[in-house]
Amino acid sequence: MSVPKWVRDAVFYQIFPDRFANGNKENDPYNVKSWLEKPSITGFHGGDLQGVIQNFDYLIDLGINAIYFNPIFQAASTHRYDTYDYLSIDPILGNLNDFQALLKIAHANHVKVVIDGVLNHCGRGFFAFNDILENGQDSPYLNWFHVKNLPLDAYSYGEAKNYLGWWGYKSLPKFNTDEPEVRKYLLDVARYWIELGADGWRLDVPNEIDDDEFWADFRSTVKSANPDAYILGEIWDGNPRWVGDNHFDGLMNYPVRDAVFDVIQKKNGISQFANRVEGLLEAYPVENVQSMLVLLGSHDTRRVRRKLDGDMERVKLAYLFPFVYPGAPCIYYGDEIGLDGGKDPDCRRAFPWDTSLWDKSMLNWIKKLIGIRHQEEALRRGKMERIFIDEQCYVFKRYTPDEPLIVALNFGEQPSRVEISVLNSGDSETSSLKDLISGAEFQADNGMFRFDISTLSGMILKPIE
């Protein structure tokens, strides 16, 4: 199986391009919104690729080594999931030279760049759909979409009636991927950007192209251009069908996100949480488990801070879990500084570069977690095994043959005492443990380790040689 090995060592940072940083005001639209103005569905704030380049030191200092970009191709919206030119960078974001400059600085700093592929649907301005609007029955592209009758009613109010649109949206006509010319076009797009240097594709709603042969062709096309390219699917329910040699390397692990929030918000108990997250590890081959994107926030969800009612201790505990669980953790831009936001579009607020607006404690916490993740091979590549569980705490082992670690999490409202045997820690000769988060050390006593875990907190315990 050609799963890229670099993903298991990756810490991703998701960037919504219009909202991260404005590096070139010359490509701003004339009616650009002020940077920190409350986001709307349609208003552009001026973020661009130069903004990412100019602030790359911030990303390096944070410690991430992979970026996932929301769509960057030419489109009519701020989110750009209504692409109308798949072979061009949106001019509001920059141009091809900017993209190549971004790849150059990223790769020079050992940072991978994954781009968003919207292959299920396009925008109304896409050349083939526009041709049908103009030429009707005589359009050579009539079979590129699911047309029911003509003329197309694409711009009046209401849902799409005489053609298929994603979720009924007239602005998002759905491709007919059974049409050979459509397949060829989309696969050519997939190859083009990988050959230009992109390190992989994140695929938007790929389950809505319910065609195993198409995705096998897609994988073959991408891997032939770069065998080390990453293919990530947005599958919200975690269906194992979508990983493997004929589909994707990994999925956006929304089921883990849901489990984390459910246990922190007391919707589930600790035992149910442990069963859920451990069960997900059994659903996929190990290679794919290590290639899952483990996220808490995204452009489609309320900000973690809002989801947890502004309780930053719970936010920190929530963010701890992706860094100790198998798969590649992903930070949604701004979460690391405590950026707030409700449902779309509010979750897409512009990044505040005034550091007085940052939650420095949260930023330091994320930096610490990233540093520990990079330092400890067991967190990136190790197996996971339950050690202890009660009504408040979940303790498990992450280990490779050469490196055992113990992760202890307290989801309760009170401090908790945990006792585990030295033998169960993964090394019968271990007599001392150090918490990589706090620096505290613990000595074995009569074959047992005993330690207290504070309310809503966690430990990552490593044997001291």
C-alpha positions in Angstrom: 0.0 0.0 0.0 1.5 3.4 -1.1 0.6 5.3 2.0 3.1 8.2 2.4 5.2 7.7 5.5 5.6 11.4 6.2 2.0 11.8 7.2 2.4 9.9 10.4 5.1 12.5 11.5 3.0 15.5 10.4 1.3 18.2 12.4 -1.1 20.0 10.1 -2.2 23.6 10.1 -5.4 24.3 8.1 -5.6 27.7 6.4 -8.7 29.4 5.0 -6.8 31.6 2.5 -9.0 34.7 2.6 -8.6 35.0 6.4 -5.1 34.1 7.4 -3.0 37.2 6.3 -3.1 39.9 3.6 0.4 40.1 2.1 -0.5 42.0 -1.1 -3.1 44.7 -1.0 -2.8 45.2 -4.8 -4.8 42.1 -5.4 -7.6 43.1 -2.9 -11.0 43.7 -4.4 -12.1 47.3 -4.4 -14.7 46.6 -1.7 -12.5 44.5 0.6 -13.8 44.3 4.1 -11.6 45.6 7.0 -9.5 42.8 8.3 -11.1 42.1 11.6 -14.7 43.0 10.5 -17.2 40.3 11.3 -17.2 37.8 8.4 -20.2 37.5 6.1 -21.1 34.9 3.5 -19.9 36.9 0.5 -17.4 39.5 1.8 -13.7 39.2 1.0 -11.1 40.2 3.6 -8.0 40.2 1.4 -6.1 37.2 2.7 -3.7 35.8 0.0 -0.8 33.5 -0.7 1.7 36.3 -0.1 0.3 36.7 3.4 1.2 33.1 4.1 4.7 33.5 2.7 5.3 36.6 4.7 4.2 35.0 7.9 5.9 31.6 7.4 8.2 32.3 10.3 5.1 32.2 12.5 4.2 28.7 11.2 7.8 27.5 11.7 7.9 28.9 15.2 4.6 27.2 16.0 6.2 23.9 14.9 3.8 22.6 12.2 5.2 20.7 9.3 2.2 20.4 7.0 -0.4 22.9 5.7 -3.9 22.0 4.4 -5.3 24.9 2.3 -9.0 25.4 1.6 -9.5 25.9 -2.1 -7.2 28.3 -3.9 -8.5 28.0 -7.4 -10.5 30.7 -9.2 -14.0 30.9 -7.9 -16.7 33.4 -7.1 -16.9 33.0 -3.4 -14.8 33.5 -0.3 -14.7 29.7 0.3 -14.0 28.8 -3.3 -15.9 25.5 -3.3 -17.6 26.9 -6.4 -14.6 26.7 -8.6 -14.8 27.9 -12.2 -11.2 27.5 -13.2 -9.4 24.5 -11.8 -6.1 25.4 -13.5 -5.7 28.9 -12.2 -4.9 30.4 -8.8 -7.7 32.9 -7.9 -6.3 36.4 -8.7 -7.5 37.7 -5.3 -5.1 35.2 -3.8 -2.2 35.8 -6.2 -0.9 33.9 -9.1 1.0 30.8 -10.1 4.3 32.4 -9.2 3.0 33.1 -5.7 2.0 29.5 -5.4 5.3 28.2 -6.5 7.1 30.7 -4.2 5.0 29.3 -1.4 5.9 25.7 -2.2 9.6 26.7 -2.4 9.6 28.3 1.1 7.5 25.5 2.5 9.7 22.7 1.1 12.8 24.5 2.1 11.5 24.3 5.7 10.4 20.7 5.3 6.7 21.7 5.3 4.3 19.8 3.1 1.4 21.6 1.3 -1.9 19.8 0.7 -4.6 21.5 -1.4 -8.4 21.2 -1.5 -9.9 19.3 -4.5 -13.6 20.0 -5.2 -14.4 17.3 -7.8 -18.0 16.6 -7.1 -19.3 20.0 -8.2 -18.1 23.3 -9.7 -19.3 26.8 -9.9 -21.8 28.3 -12.4 -19.0 30.1 -14.1 -17.2 26.9 -15.0 -16.7 26.9 -18.8 -18.7 23.8 -19.6 -21.7 24.8 -17.5 -21.5 28.3 -19.0 -21.5 26.8 -22.5 -24.8 24.9 -21.7 -26.3 28.2 -20.5 -25.4 29.8 -23.8 -26.0 27.1 -26.3 -28.5 24.8 -24.7 -29.2 21.6 -26.6 -26.3 22.4 -29.0 -23.7 22.6 -26.2 -20.9 19.9 -26.6 -20.8 19.8 -22.8 -24.4 18.8 -22.2 -23.4 15.4 -20.7 -20.9 17.0 -18.3 -23.7 17.6 -15.8 -27.0 16.0 -14.7 -29.3 18.1 -16.9 -33.0 17.2 -16.7 -34.4 19.8 -19.1 -33.6 23.0 -20.9 -33.1 25.9 -20.6 -31.2 25.8 -17.4 -32.6 27.9 -14.6 -29.3 28.7 -12.8 -29.8 32.2 -11.4 -33.3 32.6 -10.1 -34.1 32.2 -6.4 -34.6 28.7 -5.0 -33.1 25.3 -5.4 -31.9 23.7 -8.6 -34.8 22.1 -10.4 -33.7 21.1 -13.9 -30.2 20.0 -13.1 -28.5 18.5 -10.1 -26.8 20.9 -7.7 -24.9 19.9 -4.5 -27.5 19.9 -1.8 -29.8 21.6 -4.3 -27.7 24.8 -4.6 -28.0 26.3 -8.0 -24.5 27.8 -7.6 -22.9 24.3 -7.3 -23.8 22.2 -10.4 -22.8 18.5 -9.9 -20.4 16.9 -12.4 -21.5 13.8 -14.3 -18.4 11.8 -13.6 -19.8 8.9 -15.7 -18.9 11.0 -18.7 -15.4 10.1 -20.0 -14.5 13.6 -20.9 -15.4 14.8 -17.3 -13.3 12.1 -15.8 -10.3 12.9 -18.0 -10.6 16.6 -17.1 -10.7 16.0 -13.4 -7.9 13.5 -13.5 -5.8 16.0 -15.6 -6.4 18.6 -12.9 -5.3 16.1 -10.2 -2.1 15.4 -12.0 -1.3 19.0 -12.9 -1.1 20.4 -9.4 0.9 17.4 -8.1 3.4 17.8 -10.9 3.6 21.5 -10.0 4.7 20.4 -6.5 1.7 20.1 -4.3 2.1 17.3 -1.8 -1.4 16.0 -1.8 -5.1 16.5 -2.2 -7.8 16.9 0.4 -11.0 15.8 -1.3 -14.3 17.6 -0.7 -17.3 15.4 -0.2 -15.8 12.5 -2.2 -18.5 10.0 -1.1 -20.9 12.0 -3.3 -18.9 10.6 -6.2 -20.1 7.1 -5.4 -17.8 5.4 -7.9 -15.0 3.1 -6.8 -13.5 3.0 -10.3 -13.3 6.8 -10.5 -11.4 7.0 -7.2 -9.1 4.1 -8.2 -8.2 6.1 -11.3 -7.8 9.2 -9.2 -5.4 7.4 -6.9 -3.4 5.9 -9.7 -3.1 9.3 -11.4 -1.9 11.1 -8.3 0.5 8.4 -7.2 2.0 8.1 -10.7 2.8 11.8 -10.5 4.2 11.5 -7.0 4.1 8.2 -5.1 4.5 10.1 -1.8 1.5 12.4 -2.3 -1.2 12.3 0.4 -4.8 11.7 -0.5 -7.2 12.7 2.3 -11.0 12.2 2.1 -13.6 14.3 3.8 -15.7 11.4 5.1 -17.6 12.5 8.2 -18.8 9.1 9.4 -15.4 7.3 9.1 -16.5 4.6 6.7 -13.6 2.1 6.1 -14.7 1.7 2.5 -12.9 4.9 1.6 -9.4 3.9 2.6 -7.0 1.6 0.9 -5.3 0.9 -2.3 -8.2 2.0 -4.5 -9.3 5.0 -2.5 -7.6 7.3 0.1 -4.7 7.3 2.4 -6.7 8.7 5.3 -9.9 10.5 6.3 -10.7 13.6 8.2 -11.4 11.9 11.6 -14.6 13.6 12.6 -15.7 10.6 14.6 -12.8 11.2 17.0 -13.7 14.9 17.2 -17.2 14.0 18.1 -16.1 11.6 20.8 -13.8 14.1 22.4 -16.5 16.8 22.6 -19.0 14.3 23.9 -16.8 13.2 26.8 -15.8 16.7 27.7 -19.4 17.9 27.6 -20.5 14.9 29.7 -22.7 13.5 26.9 -20.8 10.3 27.2 -18.9 8.6 30.0 -15.2 7.7 30.0 -15.8 4.1 29.2 -18.0 4.9 26.2 -15.4 7.4 25.0 -12.6 4.9 25.3 -14.5 2.3 23.5 -15.3 4.7 20.6 -11.8 5.9 20.1 -10.2 2.5 20.4 -12.8 0.9 18.2 -11.9 3.4 15.4 -8.4 2.1 15.5 -9.6 -1.4 14.7 -11.7 -0.3 11.7 -8.7 0.4 9.5 -5.3 -1.0 8.6 -2.5 0.5 10.7 -1.0 2.4 7.8 -4.3 4.2 7.3 -4.8 4.8 11.0 -1.5 6.7 11.0 -2.7 8.7 8.0 -5.9 9.9 9.5 -6.3 13.7 10.0 -7.2 14.2 13.7 -9.0 17.5 13.9 -11.2 19.4 16.4 -12.1 22.5 14.4 -12.5 23.3 10.7 -14.1 25.8 8.3 -17.4 23.7 8.6 -17.7 23.7 12.4 -18.0 26.1 15.3 -14.7 27.1 16.8 -13.5 24.8 19.6 -13.6 27.8 22.0 -17.3 28.4 21.2 -18.1 24.7 21.2 -16.8 24.5 24.8 -18.4 27.7 25.9 -15.1 29.6 26.3 -13.8 27.3 29.0 -10.1 27.3 28.0 -9.1 24.5 30.4 -11.6 22.2 28.5 -10.3 23.6 25.2 -6.7 22.7 26.2 -7.8 19.2 27.3 -9.6 18.7 24.1 -6.6 19.7 22.0 -4.3 17.4 24.0 -6.1 14.4 22.6 -5.2 14.7 18.9 -1.6 14.9 19.9 -1.6 11.7 21.9 -3.9 9.7 19.6 -2.8 7.8 16.4 -3.0 9.9 13.2 -1.8 13.4 12.2 -3.1 16.2 14.4 -4.5 19.3 12.7 -4.9 22.8 14.0 -7.5 25.0 12.4 -5.9 28.4 12.0 -6.4 30.7 15.0 -7.4 27.9 17.4 -3.9 28.1 18.8 -4.5 31.7 19.9 -8.0 31.1 21.2 -9.9 32.6 18.2 -13.6 32.5 18.8 -16.4 31.9 16.3 -19.8 30.3 15.8 -21.3 28.5 12.8 -20.1 29.3 9.2 -19.3 32.0 8.3 -18.3 33.1 11.8 -15.9 30.3 12.2 -13.9 31.9 9.4 -12.9 35.1 11.1 -9.7 36.8 10.0 -6.5 35.9 12.0 -5.7 38.8 14.4 -2.0 39.6 14.0 -2.2 42.1 17.0 -0.6 39.8 19.6 -2.4 41.6 22.4 -5.5 39.8 21.1 -3.9 36.4 21.5 -4.5 33.9 24.3 -0.8 33.4 25.0 -1.5 30.5 27.4 -3.2 28.6 24.6 -0.5 29.4 22.2 2.2 28.1 24.5 0.1 25.0 25.2 -0.2 24.2 21.5 3.6 24.8 21.0 4.3 22.4 23.9 2.1 19.7 22.4 3.6 20.0 19.0 7.1 19.9 20.5 6.3 16.7 22.4 4.7 15.1 19.4 7.8 15.7 17.3 10.1 14.5 20.0 8.3 11.2 20.9 8.2 8.6 18.2 5.7 6.5 20.2 3.1 9.3 19.8 3.6 9.4 16.1 4.0 5.7 15.2 3.3 3.7 18.3 0.5 1.3 19.1 -2.2 2.2 21.6 -3.3 0.0 24.5 -5.7 0.7 27.4 -4.2 0.5 30.9 -6.8 2.0 33.3 -10.2 3.5 33.3 -12.6 4.8 35.9 -15.4 7.4 36.1 -13.0 10.3 35.6 -9.8 9.0 34.1 -8.6 7.3 31.0 -5.0 5.9 31.0 -3.5 4.3 28.0 -0.1 3.3 26.6 1.5 4.5 23.3 4.5 2.4 22.5 7.0 1.2 20.0 9.3 -1.7 20.6 11.9 0.8 21.9 9.8 3.5 23.5 6.8 3.2 25.9 4.8 6.3 27.0 1.8 6.5 29.3 -1.0 9.0 28.6 -3.2 9.8 31.6 -6.3 12.0 31.1 -8.7 13.3 33.7 -12.0 14.4 32.2 -13.6 14.9 35.7 -14.4 17.8 37.9 -12.1 16.7 40.7 -8.4 15.8 41.0 -8.0 12.0 40.7 -5.5 9.5 42.1 -4.3 6.9 39.6 -2.4 3.7 40.4 -0.8 1.5 37.8 1.6 -1.3 38.1 5.2 -1.0 36.8 4.7 -4.1 34.7 1.7 -2.5 32.9 3.6 0.6 32.1 5.3 -1.3 29.3 8.7 -1.8 30.9 9.1 -4.1 33.9 12.4 -2.4 34.9 11.1 1.1 34.8 11.2 2.7 38.3 10.8 6.4 37.4 8.5 8.3 35.1 8.6 11.9 34.0 5.6 14.0 32.9 6.6 15.6 29.6 4.0 18.3 30.1 4.7 19.5 33.7 8.2 18.1 34.2 7.1 16.3 37.4 8.7 13.0 38.2 7.3 9.9 39.9 9.0 6.9 41.6 7.7 3.4 41.7 6.7 2.2 45.2 6.3 -1.6 45.8 5.8 -2.2 42.1 3.2 0.6 41.7 3.2 4.1 40.3 0.8 6.5 42.1 0.1 10.0 40.8 -2.5 12.6 41.0 -4.1 14.1 37.9 -5.5 17.6 38.2 -9.1 18.4 37.1 -9.5 18.6 33.4 -5.9 17.9 32.6 -3.5 15.2 31.3 0.0 13.8 31.6 2.4 12.2 29.1 4.6 10.0 31.2 8.0 8.8 29.9 10.3 6.3 31.6 13.5 7.9 33.0 16.5 5.9 32.1 
